[in-house]
Amino acid sequence: MQTLRTLEALEREGLVAAEPRLADAAQSMAIAITPEMLGLIDRADADDPIARQFVPSIAETEIAPEELADPIGDEARAAVKGIVHRYPDRVLLKPLHVCPVYCRFCFRREKVGPGGEALSADELAAALAYIRDRPEIWEVILTGGDPLMMAPRRLADLIAGLDAIGHVGVIRIHSRVPIVDPSRVTPELVTAIKPRRAAPWLGVHCNHPRELQPAARMALGRLADAGIPLLGQTVLLAGINDTVDTLDQLMRALVTARVKPYYLHHPDLVRGTGHFRVSIARGQELMRALRGRLSGLAQPTYVLDVPGGHGKVPIGPGYLAGYLGDDPDALPDELRVRDAFGQTHRYPG
């Protein structure tokens, strides 16, 4: 079976009903559902968490005033074409805008899709020159689009070009491919993304435990066996993973697949994605519950990408409950500390 790319294909599969407003949603962002993801959809569940990620909804036509076309400020921090320089020691490099699937909550939903610009040879050379000329750049993060959609030979050339820049110590790739199109993770691809000198890391985007099927686990295993450390990236999404049990299962599944949970992203203020958004208070409540259920190995950092290009900040729950200055028996600067189970204890400041 081929990847589904049109509303008509979704109708034939029984994933959507004919609805004029869906055409507006489809025009706002490309459609792509791989056979692997299609096979996970429970057609009997109107709120299936896999379908909800990839199938267009008329809710996407509802745009709130606070929602933005560029919610994390890529354009505000653009240096040269393809480069976003938000932090002093690292840059994003976006060589292409094509993905194997198109997540309906994507913060770059207005940029990605078939026909989206890929960097030309000259533009890629200019991007590498930008990195080469700035010795403070220690880490390069390949994103997009999905870098693993590049042909292995072209990807190998890009990795080699970055690896030849002596001050680049880490080359990190962000990808959905091992989860949604695991057959792409061939030995040739794995070889292509391994630099000779710099440290490779791969950030894997996974939002629900059902996504970690045997083929995905095998793809992740090939990467891990090749010595590429794996990090998990998850977006907190209403109706998909905003329960303690679902997040618990997901984080455990990632760790057993040798993926270290890294970030739990608060959903960005993307236009037409209000139906995916949860409150920060809810996210903190979920993280507090996970702290009492999972080891540190399975704990992601709950982060918010500050609109306008100001970067990520941790927004997890706090555990210092304040000073005991109102207690006559308290020591000077004594604190209250709340444990993972909600109990409060004294601790010397």
MOFENDA-V253344 format. One record per backbone hydrogen bond with DSSP energy under -1.0 kcal/mol. NH is the residue of the N-H (numbers start at 0). CO is the residue of the C=O. If there is no record, write none. Layout:
NH & CO
NH & CO
//
This chain:
3 & 32
9 & 5
10 & 6
11 & 7
12 & 8
13 & 10
14 & 9
21 & 18
22 & 19
24 & 20
25 & 21
26 & 22
27 & 23
32 & 3
37 & 33
38 & 34
39 & 36
40 & 37
44 & 41
47 & 44
51 & 47
54 & 50
59 & 56
60 & 57
61 & 58
66 & 63
67 & 268
72 & 69
76 & 72
78 & 82
82 & 79
83 & 91
84 & 76
89 & 86
90 & 138
91 & 83
92 & 140
93 & 81
101 & 31
103 & 52
105 & 102
108 & 105
110 & 107
111 & 107
112 & 96
115 & 112
118 & 94
123 & 119
124 & 120
125 & 121
126 & 122
127 & 123
128 & 124
129 & 125
130 & 126
131 & 127
132 & 128
133 & 130
136 & 133
137 & 88
138 & 88
139 & 169
140 & 90
141 & 171
142 & 92
145 & 97
148 & 145
149 & 146
154 & 150
155 & 151
156 & 152
157 & 153
158 & 154
159 & 155
160 & 156
161 & 157
162 & 158
163 & 159
164 & 161
167 & 164
168 & 137
169 & 137
170 & 198
171 & 139
172 & 200
173 & 141
174 & 202
178 & 175
179 & 175
180 & 176
183 & 180
184 & 181
185 & 183
189 & 185
190 & 186
191 & 187
192 & 188
193 & 190
198 & 168
200 & 170
201 & 228
202 & 172
203 & 230
204 & 174
205 & 232
210 & 207
211 & 208
212 & 210
216 & 212
217 & 213
218 & 214
219 & 215
220 & 216
221 & 217
222 & 218
223 & 219
224 & 220
225 & 221
226 & 223
227 & 222
230 & 201
231 & 259
232 & 203
233 & 262
235 & 264
237 & 275
239 & 236
240 & 236
246 & 242
247 & 243
248 & 244
249 & 245
250 & 246
251 & 247
252 & 248
253 & 249
254 & 250
255 & 251
256 & 252
257 & 254
258 & 253
259 & 229
261 & 231
262 & 231
263 & 300
264 & 233
265 & 302
269 & 267
270 & 67
272 & 269
275 & 272
282 & 278
283 & 279
284 & 280
285 & 281
286 & 282
287 & 283
288 & 284
289 & 285
290 & 286
292 & 289
293 & 289
297 & 294
298 & 295
300 & 261
302 & 263
303 & 312
305 & 310
309 & 305
312 & 303
314 & 301
320 & 335
323 & 333
326 & 323
329 & 326
333 & 330
334 & 346
335 & 321
336 & 344
337 & 318
338 & 342
341 & 338
344 & 336
346 & 334
//
